[in-house]
Amino acid sequence: MDSYRTKLRGLRAGVSAFLRHRTRSNVGRDYGVWFFNTNLWQEMRWLDVPIKKLPFDLWNYQEILTEMQPSLVIEFGSCNGGSALYLSHLLRSMGHPYRVLSVDVLQSQIFERARQDQNIEFLECSSADPKVAEAIAEWRKKLPGPVFAILDSDHSKKHVLAEMELLRPLLQKGDYLVVEDGCINGHPLLPGWGEGPFEAIEEYMRLYPEDYSSDRKRETRFGFTFAPNGYLIRK
């Protein structure tokens, strides 16, 4: 009987270890694949404005903003304006002067509720356009303090790399950069997409290895993110 109980305890311990390993390694990924493939991300809204983000990332963003207290938030990729509105509402609750600069080549999809927010500036042009760098530099002069930036526009490697290089002389030590949608091209979503944000981050890190440190703790906290390898802190 004692031998049987010993074997049973060993079996239970083995099963528990397997389940713990699966929880860490696979469940978050499985959820993320389900969330994306069911198009639930396209139904996400902030005050009835489409936001199209992963809830885990949105939660991370509000914690980062609370810790940083940035005066300027930069968003490349406005879409419907939901994420700009979300970020603006978070910053407004903190009670200090701020600006959200949201850049996109197409402004016609932005909801009126987002347009009415006086702390958001929507700039219609390519996020790799030099005048974006000029606008960021001007706002840094007007509102000195930390900067939080999100890249979520054209997901091609070439364009994301151009965005990161545009920001290179503009971001300072302690500023935070999130490169979204590195999850595509098989990381783990949309295999066959082609080189995108994930590969752009790899290339940038090869070219400029001392620019950023990776915030792995934040990135992996919830088991899945739309921005793998994309939570970056300027050194």
C-alpha positions in Angstrom: 0.0 0.0 0.0 2.8 2.4 0.9 4.4 1.7 -2.5 1.1 2.4 -4.3 0.7 5.7 -2.4 4.2 6.7 -3.2 3.6 6.1 -6.9 0.3 7.9 -6.8 1.9 11.0 -5.1 4.6 10.9 -7.8 2.0 10.7 -10.6 0.1 13.7 -9.1 3.3 15.7 -8.7 4.2 14.9 -12.4 0.7 16.0 -13.6 0.9 19.2 -11.5 4.3 20.0 -12.9 3.0 19.5 -16.5 0.0 21.7 -15.9 2.1 24.4 -14.4 4.5 24.3 -17.4 1.6 24.4 -19.8 0.1 27.4 -18.0 3.3 29.3 -18.3 4.2 28.4 -21.8 1.1 27.8 -23.8 -2.2 28.9 -22.3 -1.5 32.6 -22.8 -0.4 31.9 -26.4 -3.5 29.8 -27.1 -5.7 32.6 -25.7 -4.0 35.2 -27.9 -4.5 33.1 -31.0 -8.2 32.6 -30.2 -8.7 36.3 -29.4 -7.2 37.3 -32.7 -8.7 34.6 -34.9 -12.2 35.2 -33.6 -11.8 38.9 -34.6 -12.7 39.9 -31.0 -10.0 42.5 -31.1 -12.0 44.3 -33.8 -14.9 44.6 -31.4 -12.9 46.3 -28.7 -14.2 49.8 -27.9 -13.4 52.7 -25.6 -16.5 54.8 -24.8 -18.0 53.4 -28.0 -15.0 54.3 -30.2 -13.2 51.3 -31.7 -9.8 50.7 -30.1 -8.7 47.4 -31.6 -6.2 46.4 -28.9 -5.5 43.5 -26.7 -6.9 44.1 -23.2 -3.7 42.9 -21.6 -1.6 45.5 -23.5 -4.1 48.2 -22.6 -3.7 47.3 -18.9 0.0 47.4 -19.2 -0.2 50.9 -20.9 -2.2 52.4 -18.0 0.3 51.1 -15.5 3.3 52.4 -17.5 1.6 55.8 -17.8 0.9 55.9 -14.1 4.5 55.2 -13.3 6.0 57.5 -16.0 3.6 60.4 -15.8 4.5 61.4 -19.4 3.8 64.8 -20.8 3.8 63.6 -24.4 2.3 60.4 -25.9 3.1 59.6 -29.5 0.9 57.2 -31.5 1.8 56.1 -35.0 -1.5 54.7 -36.4 -4.7 56.5 -35.5 -7.2 54.2 -37.0 -10.6 55.2 -35.5 -9.0 57.3 -32.7 -10.0 54.9 -29.9 -6.5 54.3 -28.5 -5.6 58.0 -28.7 -8.8 58.8 -26.7 -8.0 56.0 -24.2 -4.5 57.4 -23.6 -5.8 60.9 -23.4 -8.4 60.0 -20.7 -5.7 58.2 -18.7 -3.4 61.2 -18.8 -6.2 63.7 -18.0 -7.0 61.8 -14.8 -3.3 62.4 -13.7 -3.9 66.1 -13.6 -0.8 67.5 -15.3 -0.4 69.2 -18.8 0.0 66.7 -21.6 -0.5 66.1 -25.3 -1.3 63.0 -27.4 0.1 63.3 -30.9 -1.5 60.7 -33.2 -0.2 60.3 -36.8 -1.8 58.5 -39.7 -2.0 58.8 -43.5 -5.8 58.4 -43.4 -7.8 60.6 -41.0 -11.2 60.0 -42.4 -11.9 57.0 -40.1 -11.4 58.9 -36.9 -14.6 59.1 -34.8 -15.9 62.6 -33.8 -15.7 61.8 -30.1 -11.9 61.5 -30.5 -11.6 64.6 -32.7 -13.3 66.6 -30.0 -10.7 65.9 -27.4 -8.7 69.1 -27.2 -5.6 67.3 -25.9 -5.2 65.1 -29.0 -3.6 66.3 -32.1 -4.2 64.2 -35.2 -1.5 64.7 -37.8 -2.3 63.4 -41.3 0.9 62.2 -43.0 3.2 59.2 -43.0 4.6 58.4 -39.6 8.1 58.3 -41.3 7.7 61.9 -42.6 10.4 64.3 -41.4 7.6 66.8 -40.3 6.6 64.2 -37.7 10.0 64.5 -36.1 9.6 68.3 -36.2 6.3 68.1 -34.4 7.6 65.8 -31.8 10.6 68.1 -31.2 8.4 71.1 -30.8 6.1 69.4 -28.3 9.1 68.2 -26.3 10.1 71.9 -25.9 6.6 72.9 -24.9 6.0 70.0 -22.5 9.3 68.8 -21.1 9.1 65.5 -19.4 8.9 61.7 -20.3 7.6 60.4 -23.6 5.6 57.3 -24.2 5.3 56.1 -27.8 3.4 53.4 -29.6 4.1 52.2 -33.2 0.9 50.7 -34.8 0.7 51.9 -38.4 2.1 50.2 -41.5 3.3 46.7 -40.3 6.0 46.2 -42.9 9.5 45.7 -41.6 10.8 48.6 -43.8 8.3 51.1 -42.4 8.6 50.1 -38.8 12.3 50.3 -39.0 12.0 53.8 -40.5 9.7 54.8 -37.6 12.2 53.6 -35.0 15.0 55.4 -36.7 12.9 58.6 -36.9 12.4 58.4 -33.1 16.0 57.6 -32.4 17.3 61.2 -31.9 14.0 62.3 -30.3 13.6 59.8 -27.4 15.6 60.3 -24.3 16.8 58.1 -21.4 13.8 56.6 -19.6 11.3 57.2 -22.4 9.2 54.2 -23.3 8.5 52.7 -26.8 6.0 50.0 -27.6 6.3 48.4 -31.1 3.0 46.7 -31.6 2.0 43.8 -33.8 5.3 41.9 -33.7 2.9 39.0 -33.2 2.3 38.6 -36.9 4.4 36.6 -39.4 4.1 33.5 -37.2 4.9 35.1 -33.8 2.5 33.3 -33.5 -0.2 35.0 -35.7 -0.6 35.3 -39.5 2.2 33.0 -40.6 3.3 33.9 -44.1 2.5 37.6 -43.6 6.1 38.6 -44.4 8.7 40.5 -42.4 7.1 42.9 -40.1 7.5 44.7 -36.7 9.2 41.7 -35.1 11.9 41.6 -37.7 12.2 45.4 -37.7 13.0 45.2 -34.0 15.6 42.5 -34.6 17.2 44.6 -37.3 17.1 47.8 -35.2 18.7 46.0 -32.3 21.4 44.7 -34.6 22.2 48.2 -35.8 21.8 50.0 -32.5 22.3 47.4 -29.7 22.8 50.0 -27.0 19.6 52.1 -27.6 17.0 50.1 -25.6 16.6 47.6 -22.9 13.7 45.2 -23.2 11.0 45.2 -20.5 10.5 41.5 -20.5 8.7 41.4 -17.2 6.0 43.7 -18.5 5.9 42.0 -21.9 5.4 38.5 -20.5 3.2 39.4 -17.5 -0.1 38.2 -18.9 1.2 35.4 -21.0 0.5 37.0 -24.3 0.9 40.4 -26.0 0.4 41.9 -29.4 3.9 43.4 -29.0 6.4 40.5 -28.5 10.0 41.9 -28.0 8.3 45.3 -28.4 8.3 46.7 -24.8 11.4 48.9 -24.9 12.9 51.4 -22.5 15.4 54.0 -23.9 18.8 53.8 -22.3 
